[in-house]
Amino acid sequence: MSAPDDLPVTSTLAELAALVERHRGLYVRWSKGPGPDLGETTSTDDLTGVPLPGLSANPLDVEEWWRGRSVELWVARRLYDHSHLPHDKGPGVRPWALRGREAGRGPDNEPLVADVEPMCWIAGPMIEEARPEVERQERRWGTPRRSGR
């Protein structure tokens, strides 16, 4: 599948939450975009170099245990949890939403997605919108990237 040249841009948490409410099977991927990704439609394990059977991505579907809480907070957390990736993976890496079929699990237990349909870019300022949503919570949580390892 070839990526569209001009994916729509989702600019607010409310827009992304509405997309999540309308569609099941959505994921967020942090990369240079569908163009480069869909040529390969596979990720590689960074540690071993082993090719994986799909693109590594993080699910956006709201879990049942969330029980009616804010979908905007849900997507804020999903973005916040991986907001370190542009720094770690280098220039040009940014989030985009996709639909697809889970083809397996990666070495960090992340879904590996095949039959990818790009949905939209997730605007960079949305990450900054997510941060205060997360920080307003009574309990604090950090991103999966932990210091001191």
N, C-alpha and C positions, 0 to 999 in steps of 0.2 A: 504494500500500500504506500502510496506517495503522500507526503504531508502537504496540506494546503499552504500556499504561500502567505496567506493573510488570515491566520486564526483570529477570531475575536479575542478581545482582552477583557477579562473580568477584573474590575477595579476596586470592588469593595467586598468586605466579608458578607454583607447582605446578598450581593449578587451570587457569590460562590455558594452560600447557604441555600439559596433558591435553586441553583443548579443541582446541588446534592439532594434536595427534596424532590426534584423532578425525575432524577435518574438514579438507578442502582448500578453498581459495578464501576463507580468512578474511582480514579486514583490520581495522586499527584506525583509527578516525576520531576526531579531536579537535574537538569542537563542543559545542553546547548540547544535543545529543541527537537521537535519531531523530524525535521529535515535530516539532520545527521543520524538520529536514532533509528528511524524507520528503514534506512538503508541496510542496517545490520539486524534489527529486531531482536537483538540479544545483548545482554550485559556480560561483563567479565568479572569474575571474582578478583578484587584488587590484590589479595594476598597471594593467590596461587596462579592467577592468569587463566583459570579454567573458564571456558565459555558457559554461560547459563542459558536455559531454554526460554528466555523472555527478557523483557526490560524490568529492572528493579524499580519498584514504585511503592508508594504508601497508600493504603486505602483511605477513601474519604467517606465511605458509607457509615452512617450513624449506627452504632451498635445498640441492640435492644436494651442493654443495661443502662444506657444513657437516660432512658425513661422520660421523655418529654422535656428535657432540658434544652437550652438554647442551641440551635443548630449553628448559629454564628459562633458561639463559644467553641463548639466542637471543631469547626473548620479552623478557627483561630489556633487552637491547640495543635491540630495536625500540621499547620504551617510553622508554628513556633517550634515544635519539636525537632524540625529538620532545617531550621533557618541558618544553621552553621554550614550547610553544604556549599553554597556559593563561595565562601571563604576557603573551604577545604578542597574543593574541586577546581577552583581557578576561574579566570575571567570568562564571561559569557554564559556561565551556568545560572539558570533561573528556573522557577517552577512553572509547570504547565499541567493542565488536567487532561485526562484521557479516559476512555472506556476500553475495556478489553476482557479477555478471558485469563483467569489465573492458570498458569501452566506449571507452577511449582513454587518452591520457596528457596530463597537465597541463603547464603551463609549466616546472615543476621536475622533469619526467619522472615525476611520481607517477601511480599508477593513478587513473583516474576510473571509479567503480563505479556500475553501474546494476542494476536488479532487486534492490534491497537488501532483505536479511532481517536485521533486528536480532537479535543473539545475546545480548549481555549488556553491562552496564556494567562497566568496569574500575575497581575501587576506588582512590581516591586514594592510600591508604597503600602500594599496590603499587608506585607510582613510587619511594617511599622504600625499598622492598625491592629494587628493581632497582639502585639506585645502588651499594650495596656489592658486589653481584654483578659489576658492571662494574669497579669500582675494585680488586677482587681480581685482575684479570687482569694477567698479566706485562707485556703491552703496553698502553698507554693509548690511548684514543681519546676524542674530544670529541663533543659533539652537533653536528649540522649547522649550528647557529647559531654562527657565528664572530664574534668581536669584531674590531674594527679594519678593518671594511669601509668 
